[in-house]
Structures are given as C-alpha cells and as structure tokens.
Amino acid sequence: MTRFRPCIDLHNGTVKQIVGGSLSENPDSLKTNFESDQPAASFAQRYCDDGLTGGHVIQLGPGNTEAAKSALSAYPKGLQIGGGVTRGNAADWLEAGASHVIVTSWLFNSEGHFLPKRLDALLKEIGKDRLVIDLSCRRTEAGWSVAMNRWQTLTDLEINAHTLRTLSASCCEFLIHAADVEGKCEGIDQDLVRFLGANSYIPTTYAGGASRLSDLQLVNDLSNGTVDLTIGSALDLFGGSGVQYSDCLAWNQRS
C-alpha cells in the first residue's frame, strides 16, 4: 500500500517549498510557495514523534549543511539526506545521523553524461543498503530524462525499464521528483507514477504535484500500492490548504 512520506526541503538554510522548475543560479527566478520561521530540526522532531519513516531532507543548493545536520540530529537514522552528496562525504552524512544518502548530480559529469564508475565507487564506500538514487526527471519526447543541478540540466539517462532494472541492483530505493509539476499543486504526473509502479522492483517514492489527500489513493491505484508519495506545498504543515498532515498520518496507520 502506498505510504505518505515526509520531507524537509532546505534553501539557504531555511525550510521552504518552491516551484521546482524555478530553481536556478538566478535568484530572481525562484518561486517560493512557503518559507518557515521554524528550524529544520522542529520538523524532524515532529516526524520522529509521529513515527513517520522513510522521509528525506533535500539541500537545494549551498548554505544548508548546518540546518540539515540539525534535522538529522533531531531524528537519528530516521531521515534520508540528499543534495550535494558525493563519495567524499557520503559516509560523513551517515555518521551525522542519516539513515540513507540520496545521490543524483555526482553520478554525472558537467555535461550530464552518466558515469557508472562513480556509482561503483560509491557502492564500495557505503554499500547499496544505505544508498538511494534520485532519478528526478523532466518530460521529453521520448518519455522522461533525469535532471541534475537542481533539476536544470537534462542528462542522457532516460527513465525507462532498462534504467530502473539496472540501477535497482545498485541501491535500495529510488526517489523521483517530477520536476515539471513539483510545487505547482496541479496534480501528479499520472503517467510517470503508473510507469514506476509497473517497472520499479525496489521501494520508490514519487514527489511532485500532489494537491489533495485523494492523491494518496490515486498513487496507490496507479502503482498497485508499490510507489509511496511525498506531499509538499499542498500540506498544511507547509502553509498549504489542500492536505491536512493529520489525515496523512491517519492514512499511514491504515497500511
């Protein structure tokens, strides 16, 4: 059964919800849906108190290390960490309290070419059981392609059955933001969720576009209960009006 998974998105050290496609080097292009006056650790503590598992902390650019570490300290081994993860710092993040590390951009060169040898090196460093591969993507004519560098650069790695099958041997989970709908609260990418449900054989979390509680049931139906859902901007915890956090807790208690 599909579960609700919590998140903490950090930008410049602050918990925020943004429109994913607006994140770039140009600060004037950023569209922010919510900015919290509460520290990241307070959200992590709440997730811990409520017994939520499998959530993630994502560092959207530099300046988030202190806030991320405070969240991991508040909920040791209860949250995954992503954003700027490399072979050189992956073990340090695990030592800081992350249950898993989430990696995307480091697996590619600056032109967006996938580098399998880097994945092999990371596996030797921490093992597959602590590694989540982020396959956040954008739509293309062929389907979807992984996007890196805060979802601004399309890579040569397509989201297809072969990719999912191959990479599932090198990690324990996938995290997939649909960058084209992330933060817009206009509905999930149903085609992508359906595809993931049919082709992913390890735990997978989808994020992007959720706007109402019924999206949990929709993801459950489309994926036959194999894909979990993260809800961000629509959640009342982040200033949204479409989904009540308490209802998400109640949903998880059904599973």
Sequence and secondary structure as in RCSB ss.txt:
>XXXX:A:sequence
MTRFRPCIDLHNGTVKQIVGGSLSENPDSLKTNFESDQPAASFAQRYCDDGLTGGHVIQLGPGNTEAAKSALSAY
PKGLQIGGGVTRGNAADWLEAGASHVIVTSWLFNSEGHFLPKRLDALLKEIGKDRLVIDLSCRRTEAGWSVAMNR
WQTLTDLEINAHTLRTLSASCCEFLIHAADVEGKCEGIDQDLVRFLGANSYIPTTYAGGASRLSDLQLVNDLSNG
TVDLTIGSALDLFGGSGVQYSDCLAWNQRS
>XXXX:A:secstr
   EE EEEEETTEEEEE GGG SS GGG  EEEE SS HHHHHHHHHHTT  SEEEEE SSS HHHHHHHHHHS
TTSEEEESS  TTTHHHHHHTT SEEEESGGGB TT  B HHHHHHHHHHH GGGEEEE  EEEETTEEEEEETT
TTEEEEEE SHHHHHHHTTS SEEEEEBTTTTTT S   HHHHHHHHHH  S EEEES   STHHHHHHHHHHTT
 EEEE  TTBGGGT SSB HHHHHHHHHH 
